[in-house]
Amino acid sequence: MGTLRPISYGQIAELLNGIAERFYWNKIMEGDNVVGLRQGKQSVTLEPGGQLELSGAPLETLHQTYFEIYSHLCQVEAVAGKMEIGFLGIGFQPKWEDKDIPLIPKERSGIMAKYLYKQGSLARDVCRRASTVQVNLDFSSELDMIRKFRASLALQPIATALFANSPFTKGKPNGYLSMRSHAWTDFDKNRTGMIPFVFDDSFGFERYIDYALDVPMFCVYRREKYIDCGGMSFRDFMEGKLPNLPGEFPTLNDWENHLTEIYPEVRLKKYLEMRGADAGPLTMLCALPAFWVGLLYDEVSLQNVLEMIADWTPEERQMLRDKVPNTGLNTPFQGGLVKDVAESVIKWAKDGLERRGLEESVYLNGLAEVVSTGMTPAEKLLQMYHEKWAKNVDPVFEELRY
């Protein structure tokens, strides 16, 4: 914490080993390297730049989600604190360049990096310097999936605005409220974006599968080794014509892995994954599931959203995706501002949570403050940078330390 520098893989390995030993997690190994932890239905994995990612267990209430996240942060702090390591709740590395951040020694990450760095000028930044918070929500049928997919995809830029928390790069303001979100716009256009076909009348599981089949592959895992298949076709793999594995056909596990290598703003697997928000402090980590549960798990709120977005054109949805990382809640939209849309959907989210009867709407308090003040987390950071911090970004490491 003294130098504020990114930690090495050796320090990360010591941290993971410490958490495993003290709190009874099982280690995930790749050769001699510990690359993650598993405990029941929870896992802790490493992103390419050493970002720790908690994948939580399926839970029923937001109170359970809060406890899970809080418990994780406490466990990490119990070990990291003694190592004088801190963790930052922000959407993008505010001070250090990608060359200052070592790539984690994971074979799959190396293969992905080799391919992606040729696809987009900001791919390195996404891999090494970005951090997000996501929520996964289930569906009961194909029709339920379609309705939730459309509602959440249209509103993803609204979530990006509300959770914007990455205004610094290389120690200075970068001109964006969510640099993390902007970086994804030049990552790899074959596997990202607002996938407009979700709003076509013909959309369903089969259409998403067709899309996924045409997303270029990264790699295949065979005989305890990752085989580089960068840019190759999963359709060819289905026909046994993969150049690197001639005559072999994919397993269900290959397909599941391939689906994790697609990164639209909302991703479909066995659930829907909301991908539009920057990482942030604990209150905002818990606000994201509250926001989406209130909107998508309540029929009245979901229908309100679907009716509101019914006349949004593909061009308007794309405009929001492009402009919101820069202008946030002040982005002009349909004669008003994104802030106006945010006010409506937060009210619907609160109403939806209250109809659940579990006293969960308290987790929306942070978002209510954002819309009432009109200041996103990023704008608060910028204000402190220019005033309290005298244009020095270093205090953000203490301000947003977990």
C-alpha positions in Angstrom: 0.0 0.0 0.0 2.9 2.3 0.5 4.0 2.5 -3.1 0.5 2.1 -4.6 2.0 -0.1 -7.3 0.3 -3.1 -8.8 1.2 -6.3 -7.0 3.2 -9.2 -8.5 1.9 -12.6 -9.2 4.1 -13.9 -6.4 2.1 -11.7 -4.0 -1.2 -12.8 -5.5 -0.2 -16.4 -5.0 0.7 -15.7 -1.4 -2.6 -14.0 -0.9 -4.6 -16.9 -2.4 -2.7 -19.5 -0.4 -3.4 -17.5 2.7 -7.1 -17.2 2.1 -7.3 -20.9 1.3 -5.5 -21.9 4.5 -7.3 -19.6 6.8 -10.8 -19.8 5.4 -10.8 -23.4 4.0 -11.0 -22.7 0.3 -9.8 -25.3 -2.2 -7.1 -24.1 -4.6 -7.5 -24.1 -8.3 -4.1 -24.9 -9.8 -2.5 -24.6 -13.3 0.7 -26.6 -13.1 2.5 -25.3 -10.0 0.6 -22.0 -10.0 -2.4 -21.3 -7.9 -4.8 -19.4 -10.2 -8.0 -19.4 -8.1 -10.1 -20.7 -5.2 -13.3 -22.7 -4.9 -15.6 -23.2 -2.0 -19.0 -24.8 -2.6 -20.7 -22.9 -5.4 -18.4 -19.9 -4.9 -15.1 -19.3 -6.7 -12.4 -16.7 -6.8 -10.5 -16.4 -10.1 -7.9 -14.1 -11.6 -8.4 -11.7 -14.5 -5.3 -11.2 -16.8 -4.1 -8.2 -14.9 -4.4 -9.8 -11.4 -7.9 -8.5 -10.7 -9.7 -10.8 -8.2 -13.1 -11.9 -9.3 -15.6 -13.4 -6.9 -18.2 -15.5 -8.6 -20.9 -16.0 -6.0 -23.3 -18.8 -5.4 -26.9 -18.7 -6.7 -28.8 -16.9 -3.9 -32.5 -16.0 -3.3 -32.3 -12.6 -1.6 -30.3 -9.4 -1.8 -29.5 -9.7 1.9 -27.7 -13.0 1.2 -25.8 -11.3 -1.6 -24.7 -8.5 0.7 -23.5 -11.0 3.3 -21.6 -13.0 0.6 -19.8 -9.9 -0.8 -19.1 -8.5 2.7 -17.7 -11.9 3.9 -15.4 -12.1 0.8 -14.1 -8.6 1.3 -13.4 -9.3 5.0 -11.5 -12.5 4.2 -9.4 -10.8 1.6 -8.6 -7.9 4.0 -7.7 -10.3 6.8 -4.9 -11.8 4.7 -4.0 -8.8 2.4 -3.8 -6.4 5.3 -1.0 -8.3 6.9 0.8 -8.2 3.6 0.3 -4.5 3.3 -1.8 -5.0 0.2 -4.9 -3.0 -0.6 -7.7 -3.5 -3.1 -9.3 -0.7 -5.0 -13.0 -0.5 -5.8 -12.8 1.4 -9.1 -13.6 0.7 -12.8 -10.1 1.4 -14.3 -6.5 1.6 -13.0 -6.2 5.3 -12.2 -2.4 5.7 -12.1 -0.4 2.9 -13.6 0.0 1.9 -17.3 -0.5 -1.5 -18.7 3.2 -2.1 -19.0 3.4 -1.7 -15.2 0.9 -4.6 -14.7 2.3 -8.1 -15.1 0.1 -10.6 -17.0 -1.0 -13.5 -14.7 0.7 -16.8 -15.7 -2.5 -18.5 -17.0 -2.1 -20.3 -20.3 -5.5 -19.4 -21.5 -5.0 -15.7 -20.6 -1.8 -15.7 -22.7 -3.5 -17.2 -25.7 -6.4 -14.7 -25.4 -4.0 -11.8 -25.1 -2.1 -12.9 -28.2 -5.3 -12.9 -30.2 -7.1 -9.9 -28.7 -4.2 -7.4 -28.8 -4.4 -7.6 -32.6 -8.2 -6.9 -32.6 -8.6 -3.6 -30.8 -6.4 -0.8 -29.6 -7.9 -0.9 -26.1 -7.9 -4.6 -25.6 -4.8 -4.5 -23.4 -6.5 -1.9 -21.2 -9.6 -4.1 -20.8 -7.6 -7.2 -19.9 -5.1 -5.5 -17.5 -6.6 -2.3 -16.2 -10.4 -2.6 -16.1 -12.7 -3.9 -13.3 -16.4 -4.5 -13.3 -19.3 -5.7 -11.2 -21.8 -8.0 -12.8 -25.0 -9.7 -11.8 -26.5 -12.9 -13.2 -30.2 -13.4 -13.3 -32.2 -16.4 -14.3 -35.2 -16.9 -16.5 -38.1 -19.4 -16.5 -38.7 -19.9 -20.2 -37.5 -18.7 -23.7 -40.1 -16.0 -23.7 -39.1 -14.8 -20.2 -35.5 -14.7 -21.4 -36.4 -12.7 -24.5 -38.3 -10.1 -22.4 -35.6 -9.8 -19.8 -32.8 -9.7 -22.4 -34.4 -6.8 -24.3 -35.2 -4.8 -21.2 -31.7 -5.2 -19.7 -29.9 -4.7 -23.0 -31.7 -1.4 -23.7 -31.1 -0.2 -20.1 -27.4 -1.3 -19.9 -26.2 2.2 -20.8 -28.4 3.6 -18.0 -26.6 1.3 -15.6 -23.2 2.4 -17.1 -24.2 6.0 -16.3 -25.4 5.3 -12.8 -22.3 3.3 -11.8 -19.7 5.3 -13.8 -16.5 5.1 -11.6 -13.4 5.3 -13.8 -12.5 8.9 -14.7 -8.7 8.7 -14.3 -5.9 7.2 -16.4 -2.2 7.6 -15.9 -2.8 9.8 -12.9 -5.0 12.4 -14.6 -8.7 12.8 -15.7 -9.2 10.9 -19.0 -12.2 12.7 -20.3 -14.6 9.9 -19.5 -16.8 9.1 -16.6 -16.5 5.4 -17.4 -13.2 4.7 -19.1 -13.8 1.0 -18.5 -17.0 1.1 -20.6 -15.3 3.1 -23.4 -12.4 0.7 -23.5 -14.8 -2.1 -24.4 -15.8 -0.2 -27.6 -12.4 -1.0 -29.1 -11.7 -4.4 -27.7 -12.9 -6.9 -30.4 -16.0 -5.9 -32.4 -16.7 -9.5 -33.3 -17.6 -10.4 -29.7 -18.9 -7.2 -28.0 -21.6 -4.5 -28.3 -25.3 -4.0 -28.2 -26.2 -7.0 -30.5 -29.3 -5.4 -32.1 -30.7 -8.7 -33.3 -32.0 -9.3 -29.8 -34.9 -6.9 -30.7 -35.8 -8.8 -33.9 -39.1 -10.6 -33.9 -37.3 -13.8 -34.7 -35.0 -13.6 -31.7 -34.7 -16.6 -29.4 -32.2 -19.2 -28.2 -31.5 -20.4 -31.7 -30.6 -16.9 -33.0 -28.2 -16.4 -30.1 -26.6 -19.8 -30.8 -26.1 -18.8 -34.5 -24.4 -15.6 -33.3 -22.2 -17.4 -30.9 -21.2 -20.0 -33.5 -19.8 -17.2 -35.6 -17.7 -15.5 -32.9 -14.1 -16.5 -33.5 -12.6 -19.0 -31.0 -9.7 -18.5 -28.6 -8.6 -22.0 -27.6 -9.6 -25.6 -26.7 -8.6 -27.5 -23.6 -7.3 -31.0 -24.4 -5.1 -33.4 -22.4 -4.5 -30.8 -19.6 -3.3 -28.2 -22.1 -4.8 -25.2 -23.9 -4.5 -25.4 -27.7 -4.4 -22.1 -29.5 -7.3 -21.8 -31.9 -7.3 -18.0 -32.2 -9.7 -16.8 -34.9 -10.9 -20.3 -35.9 -14.6 -21.2 -36.4 -16.7 -23.1 -33.9 -18.8 -24.1 -36.9 -15.8 -25.9 -38.4 -15.2 -27.5 -35.0 -18.8 -28.8 -35.0 -17.9 -30.5 -38.3 -14.6 -31.9 -37.1 -12.7 -29.6 -39.4 -10.8 -27.5 -36.8 -7.3 -27.1 -38.3 -5.6 -27.6 -35.0 -7.7 -30.6 -34.0 -8.7 -32.3 -37.2 -11.3 -35.0 -36.8 -12.2 -34.0 -33.2 -15.6 -32.7 -32.3 -16.5 -30.3 -29.5 -17.9 -31.4 -26.1 -20.5 -29.6 -24.2 -17.7 -28.2 -22.0 -16.1 -26.8 -25.1 -19.3 -25.0 -26.0 -19.7 -23.6 -22.5 -16.2 -22.3 -22.5 -16.8 -20.7 -25.9 -19.8 -18.9 -24.5 -17.7 -17.3 -21.9 -15.5 -15.8 -24.6 -18.3 -13.6 -25.9 -18.7 -10.2 -24.3 -21.8 -8.3 -25.4 -23.3 -5.8 -23.0 -25.7 -8.6 -21.8 -24.5 -12.1 -22.2 -26.7 -15.2 -22.4 -25.6 -18.5 -20.9 -27.8 -20.5 -18.5 -28.7 -17.1 -17.1 -28.4 -13.4 -18.2 -25.3 -11.6 -17.3 -25.4 -7.8 -16.8 -22.1 -6.4 -18.0 -22.5 -2.6 -18.0 -21.3 -1.3 -14.6 -17.9 -0.2 -13.2 -16.6 -1.7 -10.0 -17.1 0.4 -6.9 -17.4 0.5 -3.2 -19.5 -2.1 -1.3 -22.7 0.0 -1.4 -22.5 0.1 -5.2 -21.6 -3.5 -5.5 -24.9 -4.4 -3.8 -26.8 -1.7 -5.6 -26.3 -3.4 -9.0 -28.2 -6.6 -8.1 -30.9 -4.5 -6.4 -31.3 -2.4 -9.5 -31.7 -5.4 -11.8 -33.7 -7.7 -9.5 -36.2 -4.9 -8.9 -36.7 -4.3 -12.6 -36.5 -7.9 -14.0 -38.0 -10.1 -11.3 -41.2 -8.0 -10.9 -43.7 -8.3 -13.7 -45.1 -4.7 -13.3 -41.6 -3.2 -13.4 -40.5 -5.3 -16.3 -43.6 -4.4 -18.3 -43.0 -0.7 -17.5 -39.5 -1.0 -18.9 -40.6 -2.9 -22.1 -43.2 -0.3 -22.8 -40.7 2.6 -22.3 -38.1 1.1 -24.6 -40.6 0.0 -27.3 -40.0 3.0 -29.5 -36.2 3.2 -29.0 -34.5 2.7 -32.3 -31.4 0.7 -32.9 -29.6 4.0 -33.6 -30.7 5.5 -30.3 -29.6 2.4 -28.4 -26.2 2.5 -30.0 -26.0 6.3 -29.4 -26.5 5.7 -25.7 -23.8 3.0 -25.7 -21.4 5.3 -27.5 -22.1 8.6 -25.6 -22.8 7.5 -22.0 -19.2 6.6 -21.1 -18.3 10.2 -21.7 -21.4 12.2 -20.6 -23.1 9.9 -18.2 -26.5 11.0 -16.8 -26.2 14.3 -18.8 -26.4 12.5 -22.2 -29.2 14.0 -24.3 -31.9 11.5 -25.1 -35.4 11.9 -26.7 -35.8 15.5 -25.7 -34.5 15.0 -22.2 -31.5 13.5 -20.5 -30.4 10.0 -19.5 -30.9 11.2 -15.9 -34.7 11.4 -16.6 -34.7 7.8 -17.7 -32.6 6.8 -14.7 -35.0 8.4 -12.3 -37.9 6.5 -13.7 -36.2 3.1 -13.7 -34.8 3.5 -10.2 -38.4 4.2 -9.0 -39.6 1.1 -10.8 -36.8 -1.0 -9.3 -37.7 0.3 -5.8 -41.3 -0.6 -6.4 -40.4 -4.0 -7.7 -38.2 -4.7 -4.6 -40.9 -3.5 -2.2 -43.5 -5.9 -3.9 -41.1 -8.7 -3.1 -41.7 -7.9 0.6 -38.2 -8.7 1.8 -37.1 -5.1 2.8 -34.5 -5.0 0.0 -35.0 -1.5 -1.3 -32.4 -0.2 1.1 -29.7 -1.4 -1.3 -30.9 1.2 -3.8 -30.1 4.2 -1.5 -26.7 4.8 -3.2 -28.4 5.0 -6.7 -31.1 7.3 -5.3 -28.4 9.7 -4.2 -26.8 9.6 -7.6 -30.0 10.7 -9.4 -31.0 13.2 -6.7 -27.7 15.0 -6.8 -27.1 14.4 -10.5 -23.5 13.3 -9.7 -22.2 9.9 -10.6 -19.4 8.3 -8.5 -16.9 9.4 -11.2 -18.0 13.1 -11.0 -17.6 13.0 -7.2 -14.1 11.7 -7.7 -13.3 14.4 -10.2 -14.6 17.0 -7.8 -12.3 15.7 -5.1 -9.4 15.6 -7.5 -9.8 19.2 -8.5 -10.5 20.6 -5.0 -9.7 18.4 -2.0 -6.8 16.5 -3.6 -5.2 19.4 -5.4 -5.1 17.5 -8.7 -3.2 14.5 -7.2 -4.8 11.2 -8.0 -3.0 9.2 -5.3 -5.7 9.9 -2.6 -8.2 7.8 -4.6 -6.4 4.7 -3.5 -7.4 5.4 0.1 -10.8 6.8 -0.8 -11.9 3.7 -2.6 -9.9 1.0 -0.7 -12.0 -1.9 0.4 
